Amino acid sequence: MVLFHRPFESIAANVYFQPHAKLVGSFEGESRMYRLTKRLQFEAAHRIPDYPGKCRNLHGHTYFVDVEVCGEDLDRLGILLDFNEIAKLKEILPDHSLLNESLPEGVHTTTEGLSRYLFGRFREALREVPRISLSAVTVHEGPNSWCRFEED
């Protein structure tokens, strides 16, 4: 049963009532976006040369990396992307390394530098995966400090 139907210029809205459920609606031309996030973890040490505080000294972190992918279409099982596929990106992480030596020259070992670098590596690794795109990478260097990198 259609309760409401009213075209607004080029957009039409339909609202339906389903018994024992809720009002559901749709808009012609509406787009939807699913966003999946998988958290990965790695251990690494680094130092920030020329930093005016303690971070200029060699120290380590347990890093958490949130990988966010997005897409509009689900597969026949209702899945955008299997979380296990995202987990495979862990192989890219510089686990148990000295970041100052393991990252390419010019990449800063800060959360800002790591998030941008990993975004590029993950985007390349996911390039051939259908229906999804990488939307953001967030690098946490502790429970209260992180940087999120995304491209426009």
C-alpha positions in Angstrom: 0.0 0.0 0.0 1.5 3.4 -1.0 0.9 5.9 1.7 2.7 8.8 0.1 3.8 9.5 -3.4 4.8 13.0 -4.5 7.2 14.0 -7.2 9.5 16.8 -6.4 10.9 18.1 -9.7 12.9 15.0 -10.8 12.8 13.1 -7.5 9.8 10.9 -6.6 9.3 9.5 -3.1 7.4 6.3 -2.2 6.7 5.5 1.4 5.2 2.1 2.4 3.9 0.6 5.6 4.8 -3.0 6.4 2.8 -4.8 9.2 4.9 -5.5 12.2 7.7 -3.4 10.8 8.4 0.2 10.2 7.9 2.8 7.5 10.3 2.2 4.6 10.9 4.5 1.8 12.9 5.0 -1.4 13.8 7.8 -3.6 14.2 7.4 -7.3 17.8 8.1 -8.2 18.9 7.7 -4.5 22.4 6.4 -4.0 23.6 4.4 -1.0 27.1 3.9 0.2 28.3 1.1 2.4 31.5 1.7 4.4 33.5 -1.2 5.9 36.4 -0.8 8.3 38.9 -3.4 9.3 41.5 -2.7 12.0 44.9 -4.1 11.6 47.8 -4.1 14.0 51.6 -3.9 13.9 54.6 -3.1 16.0 57.4 -0.7 15.0 60.0 1.7 16.2 60.9 5.1 14.9 62.4 8.4 15.8 61.6 11.9 14.5 65.0 13.6 13.8 65.1 17.3 14.7 61.9 17.0 16.8 62.3 19.3 19.9 60.9 16.7 22.3 61.3 13.1 23.4 60.1 11.8 20.0 63.5 12.5 18.6 64.7 9.5 20.6 64.2 6.0 19.3 60.9 4.6 20.7 58.2 2.1 19.7 54.4 1.9 19.3 51.7 -0.7 18.9 50.1 0.8 15.8 46.5 0.2 14.9 45.5 0.8 11.3 41.9 1.3 10.3 41.3 0.5 6.6 38.0 1.9 5.3 36.6 0.8 2.0 33.3 1.9 0.4 31.0 0.8 -2.4 27.4 1.0 -3.5 26.7 -2.6 -4.5 26.7 -5.8 -2.5 27.4 -9.3 -3.9 24.7 -12.0 -4.1 25.4 -12.9 -0.4 24.8 -9.3 0.7 28.5 -8.6 1.2 30.5 -5.6 0.0 33.9 -7.2 0.7 34.9 -10.1 2.9 36.8 -8.8 5.9 39.4 -11.5 5.3 40.3 -9.8 2.0 41.1 -6.6 3.9 43.0 -8.5 6.5 45.4 -9.7 3.8 46.7 -6.1 3.6 48.5 -6.8 6.9 51.3 -8.2 4.7 52.0 -4.6 3.6 52.5 -3.3 7.1 56.1 -2.7 8.3 55.7 -5.0 11.3 58.6 -5.2 13.7 60.7 -2.8 11.8 62.5 0.5 12.3 60.3 2.8 10.2 63.2 5.2 9.6 64.9 2.4 7.6 62.0 0.4 6.2 59.9 3.2 4.7 60.9 4.8 1.4 63.1 7.9 1.6 61.0 11.0 2.0 58.1 9.3 3.9 57.8 10.8 7.4 57.5 8.3 10.2 54.7 10.4 11.9 51.1 9.2 11.9 50.5 11.7 9.1 53.2 10.3 7.0 52.3 6.7 7.7 48.6 7.1 7.0 49.3 8.7 3.6 52.0 6.1 2.7 49.7 3.2 3.7 46.8 4.7 1.8 48.8 4.6 -1.4 50.0 1.1 -0.8 46.5 -0.2 0.1 44.9 1.6 -2.8 47.3 -0.2 -5.2 46.7 -3.6 -3.6 42.9 -3.1 -3.8 42.8 -1.7 -7.3 41.5 -4.8 -9.0 38.8 -5.6 -6.4 35.4 -5.1 -7.9 32.7 -2.8 -6.4 34.9 -1.1 -3.8 37.3 1.8 -3.4 39.5 2.7 -0.6 38.1 5.7 1.2 40.4 6.3 4.2 43.3 5.0 6.3 43.6 5.9 9.9 46.8 5.2 11.8 46.6 5.1 15.7 49.9 5.3 17.6 48.1 4.9 20.9 44.6 5.1 22.3 44.4 8.9 22.1 46.4 9.9 19.1 45.7 9.1 15.4 45.6 10.5 11.9 43.0 9.8 9.2 44.1 10.2 5.6 41.6 10.3 2.7 41.7 11.7 -0.8 39.1 13.9 -2.3 
